[in-house]
Amino acid sequence: MNARHVPRDTRGFAFESTLSKVARVLTGQYGVTVVFSPDGPRVEPGRIVIPDYDLNDEVDRDVMIGYLDLLVARAKHASLAQLDALPAGVTANLAQVIDDRRVCAQLLDEYPGARWFIGKLRLHAAERVRQRWPQLHWRERLVWLVERTLWDEKPTLTESSHSLLAALHASQDLLDEARASRSTAHSIAAAEALVARVRALSKGDVNSMVFTADPLEDIDTQTAPSTAFGDDDTVLADQGDAASSPSDQGGGAEADDVVGMGQSLADAQMSSAQSDSAGRSGASARRPTMSIPLATEFDEIADLTGRGDSAAWRELRVRARADTAPLKEKLERALSADERTRWRREQERGEIDRTALARLATSPGYRTPFRTQRAAKGRDVAVCLLIDRSGSMAGRKIDLARLCASALCDALTQLSFDCEVLGYCSRESAPMKQLYERQLAAGADLSRYNRFIEQLDLKVYKRFGAVDLSGIAEIDCGHENPDGEALAWAATRLADHPAERRILMVLSDGYPSTGDGDPQVLRSDLRERVAAIGKRGIEMVGIGVLTDAVEDFYPHNVVVSRLAELPTTVFSVLSTMLLAR
């Protein structure tokens, strides 16, 4: 598991893609994906949703991997249907806490190296609870201390209130049963028993000399306490907030949010916003340089490889070959000539160079009549064509982009180069808009995001290794174009290809744009990503379709001023790159 210390790129798709690969290995399920969302953590069929935090360093990366380990453990060893069937409330939260401890123990038996990441997640959870402690309900504090107990962690002085410790002491036998849970059903039963015991203690139905909680601060309290602290930071009393507003009294459903490792970012942001509105205003004033989405779980990637209309593809191929056949033949001759001359002559060992035989016969001291083949692999190149599918590409532009993709892929396939054709756009998503509205209502700080209600619509028209090119005939237009995020996605796919050289060509007809994002942030985001991808050794070229906008972002760029010249221009540019050493 320690091998999962991988370089992280939270600004693109690389880290998310890496986590998805790890998830597929750990779960043994092909097709499992990892996405980030403020509504995490949770497990869905075929998908693991991790909380979206603003991460900056190595420790934060380990926390994300810890979340992945936790959710993989849930997916493999928990009965999610049984947990989902529980009504929201303290019983469901306790059952999750108990079952998380059980499934994590099983995961650690299988992968001992995960202990480091789970440990980092525990420290992260403790810090978030510490920040939220004054806003937590008594029952939420109880859930956290039960979690602490199950993980054999001692409560801090701040957490050591008399009533909470007394409740744990009076329920020690049930905690031992919870620690020994062997199934999700057993965890649920243990949670129900714990809730029943604490309620009985609160009502005085159980004879206990130590449980002295105030009637306003028990497991059914609807308001968060106003905690008083002494000079030594120890809790003096847990007092209920008797002056709470009617809205607080009616907030029972939201008050049962899980704390600890199961806590979602939205809950923490809501509490933070209530206690530090000034800090939120300051954060909003700082404009980010990267375009970060509110959530990635709604993004869609459709693989249309081999799923296009065969007749439409054949017609497209005939038109493409008419435009680029001479260029393809010229490129093939150049490549063949280069391969024929890839020899080192005048060597002391190797195979006999027949052109040196005469000199060998006439010069007694001649010792270098051999030749060796150079190691350069002229056709070990992977090419990716990324097409802007925004609404402004509709009509003649997208038709020629489709023809261009057909010409490139048809020729490259015949010349034994591997290639891929991708397309991108964004469109409004109703579920993502609902998430955005929930975050706004909760008072969450959304200043660092720049895509709020639009999901990515990504298409794979022809993937690497595929021989059926008919999917290219399905290239169409969408709505907006968040170029930076799409570029990161394409570069991540290309970086996974084992070729010696990787070339990424981008067809675009303007500046990056979304309906809900700051244009300046989108532009700085694209520049940052282009620079980062270039450092990874990927060769890029921006093709401007009737626009010179590409000159602002891509160091290597070509502007096509006449649409009819697009296929031949792109092929010429690619030929030059393929022949370059």
RODO-2510 file (C-alpha; in nm, 4 decimals, decimal comma):
residues 581
     n   res          X          Y          Z
     1     m     0,0000     0,0000     0,0000
     2     n     0,2912     0,2365     0,0547
     3     a     0,3458     0,2219    -0,3187
     4     r     0,0440     0,4456    -0,3501
     5     h     0,2533     0,7538    -0,2633
     6     v     0,2098     0,8935    -0,6140
     7     p     0,2673     1,2444    -0,7497
     8     r    -0,0528     1,4360    -0,7057
     9     d    -0,2364     1,6663    -0,9454
    10     t    -0,5542     1,7795    -0,7753
    11     r    -0,5871     2,0577    -1,0308
    12     g    -0,6560     1,8126    -1,3114
    13     f    -0,7703     1,4564    -1,3510
    14     a    -0,4443     1,2805    -1,2631
    15     f    -0,5044     1,2337    -0,8902
    16     e    -0,8680     1,1377    -0,9433
    17     s    -0,7626     0,8911    -1,2133
    18     t    -0,4934     0,7432    -0,9871
    19     l    -0,7413     0,6952    -0,7032
    20     s    -0,9819     0,5258    -0,9451
    21     k    -0,7122     0,2787    -1,0466
    22     v    -0,6313     0,2059    -0,6810
    23     a    -1,0022     0,1609    -0,6068
    24     r    -1,0369    -0,0915    -0,8894
    25     v    -0,7422    -0,2896    -0,7549
    26     l    -0,8618    -0,2870    -0,3940
    27     t    -1,2262    -0,3663    -0,4711
    28     g    -1,1502    -0,6121    -0,7503
    29     q    -1,4233    -0,4433    -0,9566
    30     y    -1,3471    -0,3119    -1,3053
    31     g    -1,5146     0,0162    -1,3830
    32     v    -1,5172     0,1625    -1,0314
    33     t    -1,4469     0,5365    -1,0445
    34     v    -1,3532     0,7942    -0,7812
    35     v    -1,5033     1,1441    -0,7856
    36     f    -1,4836     1,4454    -0,5550
    37     s    -1,7919     1,6190    -0,4142
    38     p    -1,8852     1,8291    -0,1105
    39     d    -2,1564     1,5685    -0,0451
    40     g    -1,9000     1,2937     0,0269
    41     p    -1,7971     1,0581     0,1669
    42     r    -2,0260     0,7862     0,0370
    43     v    -2,0282     0,4711    -0,1746
    44     e    -2,2546     0,4258    -0,4765
    45     p    -2,2784     0,1387    -0,7240
    46     g    -1,9631     0,1648    -0,9356
    47     r    -1,8557     0,4935    -0,7778
    48     i    -1,6738     0,6184    -0,4671
    49     v    -1,7405     0,9791    -0,3673
    50     i    -1,4628     1,1479    -0,1675
    51     p    -1,5108     1,4830     0,0111
    52     d    -1,3745     1,7744    -0,1879
    53     y    -1,1226     1,9598     0,0281
    54     d    -0,8861     2,2410    -0,0645
    55     l    -0,5628     2,0426    -0,0580
    56     n    -0,2143     2,1854    -0,0622
    57     d     0,0419     1,9420     0,0721
    58     e     0,1523     1,5817     0,1109
    59     v    -0,0438     1,5280     0,4320
    60     d    -0,3687     1,6257     0,2608
    61     r    -0,3002     1,3775    -0,0144
    62     d    -0,2607     1,1032     0,2446
    63     v    -0,5959     1,2049     0,3948
    64     m    -0,7628     1,1600     0,0556
    65     i    -0,6090     0,8143     0,0214
    66     g    -0,7315     0,7424     0,3748
    67     y    -1,0839     0,8317     0,2639
    68     l    -1,0418     0,5987    -0,0324
    69     d    -0,9341     0,3149     0,1998
    70     l    -1,2324     0,3770     0,4280
    71     l    -1,4831     0,3791     0,1418
    72     v    -1,3253     0,0753    -0,0242
    73     a    -1,3584    -0,1050     0,3098
    74     r    -1,7276    -0,0098     0,3193
    75     a    -1,7792    -0,1251    -0,0390
    76     k    -1,6136    -0,4628     0,0238
    77     h    -1,7203    -0,5552     0,3751
    78     a    -2,0352    -0,3599     0,4698
    79     s    -2,4001    -0,4123     0,3849
    80     l    -2,4724    -0,0669     0,2498
    81     a    -2,8390    -0,1472     0,1922
    82     q    -2,8912    -0,2229     0,5623
    83     l    -2,7245     0,1040     0,6658
    84     d    -2,9178     0,3068     0,4074
    85     a    -3,2441     0,1597     0,5337
    86     l    -3,1949     0,3197     0,8757
    87     p    -3,3790     0,6509     0,9310
    88     a    -3,1474     0,9509     0,9581
    89     g    -3,0515     1,0167     1,3171
    90     v    -2,8176     0,9265     1,5989
    91     t    -2,8784     0,5511     1,5625
    92     a    -2,7763     0,5566     1,1956
    93     n    -2,4675     0,7646     1,2787
    94     l    -2,3601     0,5297     1,5581
    95     a    -2,4195     0,2262     1,3354
    96     q    -2,1960     0,3818     1,0675
    97     v    -1,9231     0,4568     1,3214
    98     i    -1,9305     0,1030     1,4606
    99     d    -1,9366    -0,0589     1,1179
   100     d    -1,6564     0,1656     0,9884
   101     r    -1,4310     0,0418     1,2670
   102     r    -1,5187    -0,3171     1,1796
   103     v    -1,4610    -0,2900     0,8034
   104     c    -1,1392    -0,0907     0,8484
   105     a    -1,0035    -0,3687     1,0698
   106     q    -1,0735    -0,6156     0,7887
   107     l    -0,9062    -0,3900     0,5323
   108     l    -0,5972    -0,3547     0,7531
   109     d    -0,5744    -0,7330     0,7775
   110     e    -0,5685    -0,7497     0,3964
   111     y    -0,3503    -0,4414     0,3353
   112     p    -0,1385    -0,3555     0,6428
   113     g     0,0143    -0,0599     0,4565
   114     a    -0,3215     0,1170     0,4700
   115     r    -0,2646     0,1801     0,8419
   116     w    -0,0652     0,4958     0,7630
   117     f    -0,3423     0,6491     0,5542
   118     i    -0,6187     0,5510     0,7963
   119     g    -0,4085     0,7067     1,0723
   120     k    -0,3814     1,0312     0,8775
   121     l    -0,7577     1,0236     0,8259
   122     r    -0,8125     0,9801     1,2008
   123     l    -0,5941     1,2843     1,2756
   124     h    -0,7809     1,4826     1,0106
   125     a    -1,1187     1,3820     1,1584
   126     a    -1,0049     1,4800     1,5086
   127     e    -0,8950     1,8231     1,3894
   128     r    -1,2251     1,8889     1,2115
   129     v    -1,4219     1,7855     1,5193
   130     r    -1,2053     2,0127     1,7343
   131     q    -1,2905     2,3060     1,5085
   132     r    -1,6623     2,2255     1,5184
   133     w    -1,6856     2,1256     1,8835
   134     p    -1,8665     2,4397     2,0114
   135     q    -2,1380     2,3963     1,7456
   136     l    -2,1944     2,0220     1,7962
   137     h    -2,5056     1,8843     1,9629
   138     w    -2,4659     1,6684     2,2695
   139     r    -2,5594     1,3573     2,0710
   140     e    -2,3028     1,4420     1,8010
   141     r    -2,0382     1,4719     2,0707
   142     l    -2,1471     1,1356     2,2050
   143     v    -2,1122     0,9762     1,8592
   144     w    -1,7607     1,1182     1,8300
   145     l    -1,6529     0,9885     2,1723
   146     v    -1,7942     0,6454     2,0857
   147     e    -1,5847     0,6596     1,7691
   148     r    -1,2813     0,7593     1,9768
   149     t    -1,3396     0,4683     2,2122
   150     l    -1,3726     0,2132     1,9314
   151     w    -1,0425     0,3342     1,7821
   152     d    -0,8751     0,3212     2,1260
   153     e    -0,8171     0,6967     2,1253
   154     k    -0,8308     0,9042     2,4429
   155     p    -1,0588     1,2100     2,4444
   156     t    -0,8928     1,5485     2,4726
   157     l    -0,9556     1,7797     2,7685
   158     t    -1,2049     1,9752     2,5579
   159     e    -1,4013     1,6569     2,4856
   160     s    -1,3950     1,5322     2,8451
   161     s    -1,7273     1,6630     2,9712
   162     h    -1,8722     1,4873     3,2735
   163     s    -2,2015     1,3818     3,1176
   164     l    -2,0410     1,2361     2,8046
   165     l    -1,7813     1,0347     2,9954
   166     a    -2,0484     0,9167     3,2364
   167     a    -2,2626     0,7946     2,9472
   168     l    -1,9665     0,6010     2,8056
   169     h    -1,8811     0,4552     3,1457
   170     a    -2,2393     0,3367     3,1959
   171     s    -2,2384     0,1771     2,8478
   172     q    -1,9002     0,0028     2,8672
   173     d    -2,0476    -0,3437     2,8157
   174     l    -2,2278    -0,2296     2,5008
   175     l    -1,9120    -0,0637     2,3704
   176     d    -1,7288    -0,3929     2,4115
   177     e    -2,0004    -0,5618     2,2046
   178     a    -1,9745    -0,2898     1,9407
   179     r    -1,5974    -0,3380     1,9217
   180     a    -1,6562    -0,7112     1,8644
   181     s    -1,9036    -0,6538     1,5778
   182     r    -1,8750    -0,9131     1,3018
   183     s    -2,1374    -0,7848     1,0567
   184     t    -2,3339    -0,4758     0,9597
   185     a    -2,6449    -0,6188     1,1244
   186     h    -2,4475    -0,6665     1,4477
   187     s    -2,3242    -0,3050     1,4242
   188     i    -2,6792    -0,1770     1,3828
   189     a    -2,7988    -0,3812     1,6815
   190     a    -2,5122    -0,2461     1,8930
   191     a    -2,6000     0,1116     1,7926
   192     e    -2,9644     0,0608     1,8833
   193     a    -2,8658    -0,0838     2,2206
   194     l    -2,6365     0,2126     2,2894
   195     v    -2,9074     0,4655     2,2065
   196     a    -3,1571     0,2821     2,4255
   197     r    -2,9097     0,2731     2,7161
   198     v    -2,8303     0,6470     2,6957
   199     r    -3,1992     0,7391     2,6705
   200     a    -3,2724     0,5249     2,9736
   201     l    -2,9912     0,6984     3,1636
   202     s    -3,1287     1,0391     3,0691
   203     k    -3,4798     0,9515     3,1838
   204     g    -3,3556     0,7971     3,5064
   205     d    -3,4849     0,4528     3,4136
   206     v    -3,1415     0,3078     3,4871
   207     n    -2,9844     0,3412     3,8293
   208     s    -2,6596     0,5319     3,7725
   209     m    -2,4708     0,7442     4,0244
   210     v    -2,2578     0,9189     3,7652
   211     f    -2,4850     1,0299     3,4821
   212     t    -2,5953     1,3838     3,5709
   213     a    -2,6673     1,5484     3,2363
   214     d    -2,8969     1,8457     3,2371
   215     p    -3,2396     1,7664     3,0832
   216     l    -3,1656     2,0144     2,8018
   217     e    -2,8498     1,8349     2,6924
   218     d    -2,9154     1,4700     2,6293
   219     i    -2,9270     1,2440     2,3249
   220     d    -3,2511     1,4024     2,1999
   221     t    -3,1430     1,7661     2,2345
   222     q    -3,2214     1,9663     1,9205
   223     t    -2,9850     2,2613     1,9810
   224     a    -2,6109     2,2869     2,0095
   225     p    -2,4792     2,3800     2,3543
   226     s    -2,3029     2,6997     2,4428
   227     t    -1,9966     2,5553     2,6118
   228     a    -1,8190     2,7478     2,8875
   229     f    -1,4425     2,7101     2,9199
   230     g    -1,2241     2,7757     3,2200
   231     d    -0,8771     2,9250     3,2161
   232     d    -0,7231     2,5821     3,1676
   233     d    -0,9425     2,5038     2,8624
   234     t    -1,1297     2,2280     3,0459
   235     v    -1,5036     2,2060     3,0066
   236     l    -1,6836     2,3415     3,3117
   237     a    -2,0385     2,2640     3,2052
   238     d    -2,2461     2,1507     2,9051
   239     q    -2,5268     2,4041     2,8903
   240     g    -2,8123     2,3846     2,6396
   241     d    -2,9038     2,6890     2,4373
   242     a    -3,2476     2,7655     2,5728
   243     a    -3,2723     3,0814     2,3644
   244     s    -3,2445     2,9029     2,0318
   245     s    -3,4555     3,0247     1,7441
   246     p    -3,7586     2,8303     1,6117
   247     s    -3,5594     2,7377     1,3065
   248     d    -3,2979     2,5756     1,5299
   249     q    -3,5628     2,3808     1,7137
   250     g    -3,7007     2,2459     1,3900
   251     g    -3,3666     2,1461     1,2412
   252     g    -3,3650     1,7895     1,3642
   253     a    -3,2954     1,6344     1,0259
   254     e    -2,9846     1,8414     0,9574
   255     a    -2,8695     1,8187     1,3174
   256     d    -2,8022     1,4477     1,2796
   257     d    -2,5073     1,4946     1,0447
   258     v    -2,2260     1,2485     1,0999
   259     v    -1,9057     1,3706     1,2630
   260     g    -1,5582     1,2224     1,2412
   261     m    -1,4530     1,0268     0,9334
   262     g    -1,8068     1,0153     0,7974
   263     q    -1,8505     1,3917     0,8072
   264     s    -1,9194     1,5690     0,4790
   265     l    -1,7517     1,8926     0,3854
   266     a    -2,0883     2,0659     0,3579
   267     d    -2,1542     2,0124     0,7285
   268     a    -1,8170     2,1523     0,8296
   269     q    -1,8526     2,4474     0,5951
   270     m    -2,1949     2,5292     0,7376
   271     s    -2,0610     2,5403     1,0934
   272     s    -1,7532     2,7321     0,9873
   273     a    -1,9620     2,9863     0,8015
   274     q    -2,1847     3,0426     1,1045
   275     s    -1,8867     3,1124     1,3285
   276     d    -1,6559     3,3010     1,0894
   277     s    -1,8425     3,5036     0,8274
   278     a    -1,5671     3,7647     0,8191
   279     g    -1,3126     3,5031     0,7175
   280     r    -1,5420     3,3906     0,4400
   281     s    -1,5626     3,7436     0,3026
   282     g    -1,1841     3,7636     0,2994
   283     a    -1,1558     3,4345     0,1136
   284     s    -1,4073     3,5532    -0,1449
   285     a    -1,1906     3,8543    -0,2179
   286     r    -0,8992     3,6337    -0,3244
   287     r    -0,9479     3,5304    -0,6856
   288     p    -0,8228     3,1764    -0,7580
   289     t    -0,5937     3,1055    -1,0524
   290     m    -0,7311     2,7558    -1,1194
   291     s    -1,0860     2,6690    -1,2199
   292     i    -1,1980     2,4163    -0,9597
   293     p    -1,5402     2,2495    -0,9967
   294     l    -1,7818     2,2369    -0,7053
   295     a    -1,8144     1,8621    -0,7694
   296     t    -1,6909     1,6102    -1,0257
   297     e    -1,9429     1,3362    -0,9518
   298     f    -2,1854     1,4685    -1,2139
   299     d    -1,9295     1,4768    -1,4974
   300     e    -1,9998     1,2283    -1,7753
   301     i    -1,7540     1,0404    -1,9972
   302     a    -1,9062     0,8470    -2,2874
   303     d    -1,6992     0,6038    -2,4960
   304     l    -1,8408     0,5987    -2,8492
   305     t    -1,5562     0,3950    -2,9989
   306     g    -1,6976     0,1669    -3,2686
   307     r    -2,0542     0,2848    -3,2028
   308     g    -2,0960     0,5199    -3,4975
   309     d    -2,2957     0,4734    -3,8148
   310     s    -2,0861     0,2588    -4,0504
   311     a    -2,2226     0,4150    -4,3684
   312     a    -2,1595     0,7685    -4,2404
   313     w    -1,8052     0,6697    -4,1432
   314     r    -1,7282     0,5209    -4,4863
   315     e    -1,8512     0,8379    -4,6571
   316     l    -1,6428     1,0478    -4,4183
   317     r    -1,3334     0,8374    -4,4863
   318     v    -1,3672     0,8737    -4,8638
   319     r    -1,3816     1,2545    -4,8299
   320     a    -1,0874     1,2554    -4,5878
   321     r    -0,8659     1,0445    -4,8134
   322     a    -0,9392     1,2711    -5,1086
   323     d    -0,8026     1,5663    -4,9084
   324     t    -0,5043     1,4081    -4,7382
   325     a    -0,3932     1,1096    -4,9498
   326     p    -0,0977     1,2956    -5,1080
   327     l     0,0125     1,4226    -4,7667
   328     k    -0,0081     1,0736    -4,6208
   329     e     0,2024     0,9255    -4,9004
   330     k     0,4628     1,1985    -4,8551
   331     l     0,4785     1,1352    -4,4808
   332     e     0,5080     0,7598    -4,5351
   333     r     0,8008     0,8057    -4,7751
   334     a     0,9769     1,0357    -4,5301
   335     l     0,9272     0,7929    -4,2432
   336     s     1,0475     0,4959    -4,4500
   337     a     1,3583     0,6828    -4,5635
   338     d     1,4361     0,7774    -4,2052
   339     e     1,4008     0,4173    -4,0937
   340     r     1,6223     0,2901    -4,3745
   341     t     1,9080     0,5220    -4,2748
   342     r     1,9005     0,4518    -3,9037
   343     w     2,2484     0,2889    -3,8990
   344     r     2,5740     0,3694    -3,7240
   345     r     2,8612     0,2865    -3,9592
   346     e     3,2366     0,2475    -3,8999
   347     q     3,1870     0,0355    -3,5899
   348     e     3,4317    -0,2179    -3,4418
   349     r     3,1579    -0,4743    -3,3919
   350     g     2,8096    -0,5456    -3,5235
   351     e     2,7027    -0,6768    -3,8626
   352     i     2,9216    -0,6508    -4,1723
   353     d     2,8700    -0,3289    -4,3670
   354     r     2,8875    -0,4400    -4,7316
   355     t     2,9865    -0,0916    -4,8431
   356     a     3,3073    -0,1259    -4,6352
   357     l     3,4197    -0,4606    -4,7820
   358     a     3,6364    -0,3045    -5,0527
   359     r     3,8217    -0,0924    -4,7969
   360     l     3,8646    -0,3962    -4,5754
   361     a     4,0367    -0,5802    -4,8651
   362     t     4,2655    -0,2929    -4,9618
   363     s     4,3592    -0,1563    -4,6161
   364     p     4,5311    -0,4177    -4,3928
   365     g     4,4933    -0,2029    -4,0773
   366     y     4,1258    -0,1266    -4,1291
   367     r     3,9306    -0,2360    -3,8189
   368     t     3,5811    -0,0836    -3,8450
   369     p     3,3924    -0,2619    -4,1253
   370     f     3,0755    -0,3061    -3,9127
   371     r     2,7503    -0,1226    -3,8624
   372     t     2,4897    -0,1163    -3,5843
   373     q     2,1264    -0,0109    -3,5935
   374     r     2,0269     0,3008    -3,4015
   375     a     1,7759     0,2601    -3,1199
   376     a     1,5446     0,5446    -3,2300
   377     k     1,1853     0,4292    -3,2788
   378     g     1,0434     0,6545    -3,5443
   379     r     0,6839     0,5338    -3,5095
   380     d     0,6672     0,4855    -3,1332
   381     v     0,4399     0,7890    -3,1024
   382     a     0,0904     0,8280    -2,9553
   383     v    -0,1264     1,1099    -3,0904
   384     c    -0,4361     1,2532    -2,9212
   385     l    -0,6729     1,4932    -3,0971
   386     l    -0,8913     1,6962    -2,8558
   387     i    -1,1858     1,8790    -3,0150
   388     d    -1,3736     2,1777    -2,8735
   389     r    -1,7454     2,0891    -2,8964
   390     s    -1,8829     2,4247    -2,7807
   391     g    -2,1916     2,5750    -2,9424
   392     s    -1,9800     2,8193    -3,1433
   393     m    -1,8350     2,5222    -3,3339
   394     a    -2,1748     2,4337    -3,4793
   395     g    -2,2209     2,4147    -3,8531
   396     r    -1,9282     2,4192    -4,0934
   397     k    -1,6643     2,4204    -3,8175
   398     i    -1,7705     2,0959    -3,6532
   399     d    -1,8186     1,9327    -3,9950
   400     l    -1,4573     2,0087    -4,0860
   401     a    -1,3353     1,9082    -3,7397
   402     r    -1,5046     1,5732    -3,7963
   403     l    -1,3408     1,5449    -4,1384
   404     c    -1,0067     1,6438    -3,9883
   405     a    -1,0316     1,3744    -3,7198
   406     s    -1,1228     1,1186    -3,9855
   407     a    -0,8246     1,2114    -4,2026
   408     l    -0,5776     1,1983    -3,9136
   409     c    -0,6969     0,8722    -3,7635
   410     d    -0,7316     0,6943    -4,0966
   411     a    -0,3803     0,7946    -4,2041
   412     l    -0,2151     0,7344    -3,8668
   413     t    -0,3724     0,3908    -3,8381
   414     q    -0,2414     0,2945    -4,1814
   415     l     0,1036     0,4248    -4,0841
   416     s     0,1092     0,2164    -3,7620
   417     f     0,0725     0,5102    -3,5194
   418     d    -0,1631     0,4794    -3,2233
   419     c    -0,4133     0,7622    -3,1922
   420     e    -0,7162     0,8784    -2,9977
   421     v    -0,9937     1,1316    -3,0680
   422     l    -1,1663     1,3111    -2,7781
   423     g    -1,4257     1,5870    -2,7539
   424     y    -1,5391     1,8115    -2,4718
   425     c    -1,8000     2,0642    -2,3675
   426     s    -2,0021     2,1469    -2,0562
   427     r    -2,3742     2,1763    -1,9965
   428     e    -2,6041     2,2666    -1,7106
   429     s    -2,6808     1,9834    -1,4688
   430     a    -2,9981     1,9872    -1,2593
   431     p    -2,8505     1,7684    -0,9788
   432     m    -2,5362     1,9828    -0,9654
   433     k    -2,7484     2,2973    -0,9504
   434     q    -2,9391     2,1490    -0,6560
   435     l    -2,6096     2,0750    -0,4811
   436     y    -2,4986     2,4339    -0,5417
   437     e    -2,8223     2,5699    -0,3961
   438     r    -2,7886     2,3459    -0,0891
   439     q    -2,4351     2,4722    -0,0351
   440     l    -2,5507     2,8337    -0,0652
   441     a    -2,8351     2,7759     0,1788
   442     a    -2,5905     2,6186     0,4246
   443     g    -2,3694     2,9268     0,4087
   444     a    -2,0747     2,7363     0,2619
   445     d    -1,7695     2,9257     0,1360
   446     l    -1,7733     2,8707    -0,2408
   447     s    -1,5116     3,1324    -0,3265
   448     r    -1,2509     2,8827    -0,4437
   449     y    -1,4790     2,7185    -0,7016
   450     n    -1,5365     2,8339    -1,0590
   451     r    -1,7773     2,5734    -1,1988
   452     f    -2,0975     2,5495    -0,9980
   453     i    -2,3911     2,4166    -1,2008
   454     e    -2,2355     2,2818    -1,5227
   455     q    -2,1143     1,9251    -1,5656
   456     l    -1,8445     1,8165    -1,8079
   457     d    -1,9680     1,6292    -2,1140
   458     l    -1,6628     1,4342    -2,2335
   459     k    -1,6661     1,1998    -2,5332
   460     v    -1,4196     0,9355    -2,6530
   461     y    -1,4811     0,8926    -3,0256
   462     k    -1,1850     0,6643    -3,0869
   463     r    -0,9706     0,5297    -2,8041
   464     f    -0,6114     0,4124    -2,8209
   465     g    -0,5734     0,0597    -2,9579
   466     a    -0,9164     0,0467    -3,1259
   467     v    -0,9391    -0,0476    -3,4942
   468     d    -1,3033     0,0517    -3,5496
   469     l    -1,3040     0,4244    -3,6303
   470     s    -1,6782     0,4657    -3,6920
   471     g    -1,7301     0,6548    -3,3650
   472     i    -1,5641     0,9587    -3,5255
   473     a    -1,8795     1,0054    -3,7340
   474     e    -2,0631     1,0915    -3,4079
   475     i    -1,8652     1,4092    -3,3352
   476     d    -2,1207     1,6789    -3,2500
   477     c    -2,1605     2,0110    -3,0669
   478     g    -2,2643     2,0869    -2,7109
   479     h    -2,2712     2,4094    -2,5118
   480     e    -1,9735     2,5667    -2,3278
   481     n    -1,6000     2,4894    -2,3317
   482     p    -1,3985     2,4690    -2,0048
   483     d    -1,0732     2,4073    -2,1942
   484     g    -0,8412     2,3705    -1,8934
   485     e    -1,0251     2,0841    -1,7278
   486     a    -1,0745     1,9036    -2,0588
   487     l    -0,7069     1,9448    -2,1448
   488     a    -0,6067     1,7926    -1,8103
   489     w    -0,8382     1,4959    -1,8767
   490     a    -0,6930     1,4342    -2,2236
   491     a    -0,3341     1,4716    -2,0992
   492     t    -0,3952     1,2202    -1,8205
   493     r    -0,5199     0,9632    -2,0727
   494     l    -0,2275     1,0339    -2,3031
   495     a     0,0284     1,0136    -2,0205
   496     d    -0,0876     0,6587    -1,9484
   497     h     0,0143     0,5481    -2,3001
   498     p     0,3490     0,3627    -2,3079
   499     a     0,4729     0,5327    -2,6274
   500     e     0,8133     0,6989    -2,6360
   501     r     0,6615     1,0259    -2,7608
   502     r     0,3163     1,1724    -2,6930
   503     i     0,1562     1,4459    -2,9020
   504     l    -0,1596     1,6333    -2,8006
   505     m    -0,3375     1,8444    -3,0651
   506     v    -0,6214     2,0761    -2,9569
   507     l    -0,8805     2,2161    -3,1989
   508     s    -1,0497     2,5258    -3,0559
   509     d    -1,2381     2,8253    -3,1939
   510     g    -1,2060     3,0734    -2,9069
   511     y    -1,1358     3,1415    -2,5423
   512     p    -1,2424     2,9017    -2,2628
   513     s    -1,5928     2,9719    -2,1362
   514     t    -1,8647     2,8394    -1,9057
   515     g    -2,2032     2,9819    -1,8213
   516     d    -2,1259     3,0030    -1,4498
   517     g    -1,7516     3,0735    -1,4291
   518     d    -1,5217     3,3752    -1,4206
   519     p    -1,3636     3,4093    -1,7690
   520     q    -1,0357     3,5406    -1,6253
   521     v    -1,0042     3,2395    -1,3963
   522     l    -1,0778     3,0075    -1,6891
   523     r    -0,7986     3,1692    -1,8908
   524     s    -0,5403     3,1589    -1,6119
   525     d    -0,6465     2,7990    -1,5459
   526     l    -0,5775     2,7017    -1,9084
   527     r    -0,2345     2,8675    -1,9028
   528     e    -0,1420     2,6859    -1,5806
   529     r    -0,2480     2,3500    -1,7195
   530     v    -0,0679     2,3981    -2,0509
   531     a     0,2518     2,4758    -1,8595
   532     a     0,2098     2,1770    -1,6280
   533     i     0,1394     1,9358    -1,9152
   534     g     0,4424     2,0616    -2,1058
   535     k     0,6613     1,9789    -1,8073
   536     r     0,5367     1,6186    -1,8260
   537     g     0,7023     1,5768    -2,1658
   538     i     0,3818     1,5890    -2,3721
   539     e     0,4178     1,7826    -2,6984
   540     m     0,1227     2,0145    -2,7547
   541     v    -0,0039     2,2258    -3,0402
   542     g    -0,3097     2,4492    -3,0379
   543     i    -0,5023     2,4731    -3,3675
   544     g    -0,7103     2,7904    -3,3837
   545     v    -1,0192     2,7503    -3,6013
   546     l    -1,0798     3,1009    -3,7412
   547     t    -0,9346     3,2477    -3,4187
   548     d    -0,5971     3,3533    -3,2869
   549     a    -0,6995     3,2870    -2,9235
   550     v    -0,4679     2,9832    -2,9186
   551     e    -0,1708     3,2194    -2,9360
   552     d    -0,2473     3,3331    -2,5799
   553     f    -0,2244     2,9819    -2,4343
   554     y    -0,0173     2,7404    -2,6465
   555     p     0,3532     2,8088    -2,7130
   556     h     0,3219     2,5960    -3,0297
   557     n     0,0136     2,7091    -3,2214
   558     v    -0,1280     2,7371    -3,5720
   559     v    -0,4160     2,9588    -3,6819
   560     v    -0,6366     2,8311    -3,9660
   561     s    -0,7922     3,1323    -4,1388
   562     r    -0,9807     2,9355    -4,4069
   563     l    -1,2043     2,6523    -4,2951
   564     a    -1,1471     2,4474    -4,6085
   565     e    -0,7763     2,4265    -4,5207
   566     l    -0,8299     2,2789    -4,1745
   567     p    -0,7722     1,9060    -4,2529
   568     t    -0,4637     1,9643    -4,4704
   569     t    -0,3154     2,2206    -4,2284
   570     v    -0,3564     1,9940    -3,9279
   571     f    -0,2093     1,6987    -4,1149
   572     s     0,0889     1,9070    -4,2285
   573     v     0,1558     2,0262    -3,8736
   574     l     0,1354     1,6708    -3,7409
   575     s     0,3656     1,5418    -4,0164
   576     t     0,6282     1,7982    -3,9214
   577     m     0,6055     1,6932    -3,5549
   578     l     0,6275     1,3229    -3,6383
   579     l     0,9391     1,3727    -3,8482
   580     a     1,1062     1,5940    -3,5889
   581     r     1,3622     1,4368    -3,3580
***
